[in-house]
Amino acid sequence: MAWRNMTGSTTAHVFTETFTFGTPAQARTRPLWVRASIRPDASNAGRMTGTAPLALLSGVSADARIPNTEGGHLVGLSIGGPDCSDNLVPMFGLTNRDTYRTVERDINTRAKFGGSPAVLIKIDYPPVGTGVDQDPRLPTGFTVWYVANVPDLAQLAENPSGAPIHRVANSGGNPVRFDVQGADIERRRFLVELRTRTLDEKWSIELLGGAAVAWNARGYLPPVGKRPYGFVDRLVYSPDYASYAALMLPRWDACDIAPGREFAEGQRLNLVYASCYTQSSEKKGECWSDDATDPVQSVLTPMGTDDGIEIDHIHPKASMGPNIYSNAQVISSRHNRSKGRS
């Protein structure tokens, strides 16, 4: 097939190929190359319509989203790419929101200093007929070329001679795992014992007085027995344990605690750490969801679309749930989306 304009755009082109997928097998189309004129700091950045990636379309319908992926723009909205199926492929969350986003930022910076800048992107897919069961709709990686002076996009042909500026693998994040060894063995023992003691003694942060008493009275906190990280509040705030907090937690920076407030970065890191270090023996050092109803029952990753780590307010933030450890739980991104709140 020849190059054609992307849907709704005259400044972005796509070169596609056909492939077969499904049962019964149906002909599909997927982008092999895209090229586009670049507009730095484009005004359409962040405007997404929820369009399905081209390779997921079958006639007028679309496949369900591939697990752990999301629609990633080949030519980013922030650099002038159109929000259409031709410009979308399934990307793993870590690729879309981290590694590929870094490429877009680099292109955006370069485009501010080059006349008539353009980008050319090659999309790679799994090899065919190798016996490897890989999804042909899902790219394996991307190669990106940037050219500063391109008054006519037709000058950018596939298989360019110049060196690419980036090669990006389309890969998911590695599960969060800590190696519990050396001094970490003692940290794990201390945290597990403190968690057990806190649950057995029905300790609650309200016993220390202060604002938590009023929050509980107003229904802003979950029941004492349903606070998986109440022991972290005990470690941080109880006079009996506060001296240990700096030794047992990775972040020891102050943050404002109040109803309806998001968890701070340091709190999130401490919660992931506490999750990893208090798992059962067969899961020790791994981060798992605290909610038994979570559809993702596997080790969580830092930035996955389904299996990503989310720090959730047990009593909703929108209903004045405070950013206190006793009101926190670790869940998957998929579960958090299904709840429709944080």
N, C-alpha and C positions, 0 to 999 in steps of 0.2 A: 504493500500500500504506500501511497505517497504521503508527504507531509500535508496536514490540513489544520485549519484554525481550530483552536480549542473552542468548545461551546461558549458562545457569547463573547469571544475575544478575537481581536485582530492583531494583538501584540504577543500572543503566545500560540505556538504550534505544537502538534503532537504527531508522532509516527507510531502506528500501532501494528500489532500482529494478532492473528487469530490462534486460538488453542481450544481444546475440548476439555470439558469438565462436567461432572455430575453423573447421575444414574437415572435415566439413560443419558449418555454423553451428549452434551450440547455444545455448539460452537460459541465461544466467548471471544472478547477482545480485551487486550491489555496493552498499556503503553510501553513501548521499547525505548523511545527517545522523546524528550521534550526540549523545546528551545523557547526563550522568551526575552523580550526587552525588559530591562529592569527599571523600576521606579523606586528609589530609596524612600523609606518611611511612607509607604503607600497608605492612602486614607482608608482602604478597605481592610486593613489589618484587623484581625479578630472577628470579622463578620463571616459567620459560617451558617449554611442553610441546612446542614444535616444530610447533604447529598451522599449517595453511596459511591464507593470507588468503582471505576469502570469495570474491572475484572469481576466484580461481584454482581454485575447486572446480567440478567437473563431475560431477554425480551423487555417487557414493561415492568417486571418484578425484580427484586433484589434479594440476594442470599442474606441469610443472617450473618451478623458480624463474626469474623473468625475469632475464636477465643484469644484473649490477651492482646488483641490488636485494636487499632482505631484508624480512622481515615486520616492519612497524612498527605499534605499538599506537597507535590513535587517542586513547584515554584511557589514559594511561600506567599501568603496574603500580604505579609509585611513588605514584600519587595515587588508587589504588583501582580502576583499570580491570580488567576480567576478561581472562584469557588465553584467548580464543576466536576463532573465525574471523570472527564479526561485528565484532570490535574490531580486526581486522588488515587492513592494505592493503599492497601492495608499495611500499616506500620505497627511494630511493637511500641508500646507506650514509652519505653526508655529511649528508643530511637527518635520517635516523633517529638518528644518534649525535651530531649537533652542533646543527643549527638547531632541530629539533623537540624535542630534549632540553632546550634552553634554555627553550622554551615550558613544558614540564612543570615545570621548576624554578621558573619564575615563578608558575605556578598553585599549586604546593606552598607557596610563600611566602605568597601571598595567602590561601590557605585557612586558614592558621594564625590569621588575624585576622578571619575572617568567619563568621557563624553560618549553618549549613546551606548551605554553598557548593555551586555546581554549575557545570558547563561545557557549552557547546553548540558543536559543531564541524561545519562545512560542508565537504564534500569535493568538489573540482572535478575534472572529467575532460576529455579532449580533445573539441573540438567534433566533431559528426557530420556527414558529408556535405560536408566542405570540401575534399576531395581530399588532405588531409594524412594521411599514413600513420602514425598514432599508435596505440599500444596502448590499447584502451578499458578494460583491466583496471588500468591504471597511472594513479593520480591525478596531476594537474598541480599541485595546491596545496591548502592548507587555510586556512580562516578560523575563528578561535577567539574565542568570547565567554565571559566569566566573569561570574557573578552571585553576589553574596555571600549573599543570603537566598532560598533556594528550598525551602520545606518540601514542595512537591509538584512533581515533575519535569514533570508535564503542563502546568505554567505556562510551560515553555520550548518555544515553538513555532518552526518554521523561519521564516526571514526576519525576524529580530528587528529592533526599531527602534534599539536601542542600538549604540554603536560597538564593533567588535571590539577585543580587546587584542593580537591578533597575526594577521598574514597570512604564511603560509610557503609558498614554492615548493618543490615536490618536484623537486629538481635534483641531479645528480651533481657531483662536484668537478671543477674545472679541472685539466688535466694540469700536473705540476710542470715549469716551464720557467724558466730564468734567461736574461736578456738578456746575452750575453757581448759586452761592448763596453767601451771605455775601459780602465781599469786591470784589468778582468776578463780582457781578452785576454792580458795578461802572466801573470796567475794561472793561466789555462788552460794556457798554453804550459809554465809551470814544472811543473804537476802532471802533464801528459801526459809530459813528458820524465822526470820522477822515476819515474813508473809504468813507463815503458819501460826505464829504467836498472835499476830494481829487479828486473824480470823477467829482463832480459838477464844481469845479474850474479848471478842466483839468490840475491839477498840475503834473509836471514831474520832475524827478531827474535832467534832463538836465538844469532846471532853476537855479540850484546851481552851474553850471559850471563844471569844472574839466573834467575827462576822459569820463564821460557819454555823453558829447556833441559830442566827436569824435566817440564814439561807435554808437550813433544814426545816425550820418552822414554816417557811413559805413554800416548801415542797420543791426546792431547787436542787436537792441532792437525792441520789438513789438510796434505797434501803441499805443499811450497814452491811448486810450479808451479800450484797451485789455490787461490791466495790473492789474489782480485781487489783487496783493499785492504791488502795487505802494505806497499805504498808509503806508506800513511798512518801505519802504525807507524814506518816509517823516518823520516818527517817529524817525528813527535812525539818519538821516543826516541833516534834516532841523534845523537851530538854534532855530526856534520857538517851536520845540517839543522834541529836543534831551534830555532835562532834564527829560522827562517823560519815555523814553525808558526803563531804568533800572527798573521802577516800573510796566510797562505794558507788558514786554516780559520776558519769563522764562530764556533766555540765553543772556548774555551781554558780550560776549567775542569777541575780534577782530579777523578778518580773512582776508586773502588776497582776493581782488576782482579783477578779470581780465577776459578777453575774453577766452572762451574755457575751463573754470575751473568748477569743480564740486562744488556743494553746500556743505558747511561745516556742521558738525553735529549740531552745535548751530543754524545755519540758518534753517536747516530742522526742528528742534524742534520749532523754532519760527514760521515757516510757518504753521505747524500743529496746533499750539496754535491759530494763527491768523484765521485760517479756522474755528476752533471750536467756537471761540468767536464772529464771525461776521456772522454766519448763520442766517437765518430767525427765527422767534420766535418758530415755530414748530420744528425746527432742532437745536436750540441753544445748544451749548456744544458738537455737533457731528461733525465728519470730513467727508465731502462729496467731490466728484470730482468737480472741477471748470469747466470742459469741458462738455458742453451740449451734445456732440456726444459720450461721454464715455458710453460703453455698460453696465457698472456697475453703476446702479443708486440706491445705497443703502449706508448705513453707512459703511465707510472703517475700516479696521482692521490694526494692526501694521505690520503683516507679512503674509498676505494671498496670495495665489497663484493667485487668480483672484481679490479679493476685498482688496488686500493690498494697503497701502499708498505708492505712488511714488511722489517724487518731480521732476517735469519735467521742462526742459528749454523750454520756449515758442519758442524763436529763438534757434535752436539746438546748443548744446555745440560743436558738430563736425563742425559747421559753424561759430564758434567764438562767440556763444552766451555767455554772461558773467554770472557769479554766483551772480547776483544782484536781490534783491527781485522783482523788476519791471519786471524781465524776468522769473519769477517762476509761476508755477501753480501746484495745487494738483490734481493728477489723480489716477486712479486705476492701479494696476500691469498689469491687462489684457489689458487695453488701452495702457499702455506704451509699452508692448510687440508688440502690433499690429502696433505701430508707428515705431518700429525698431530703436529707438534712445532714448537718455535721454535729 
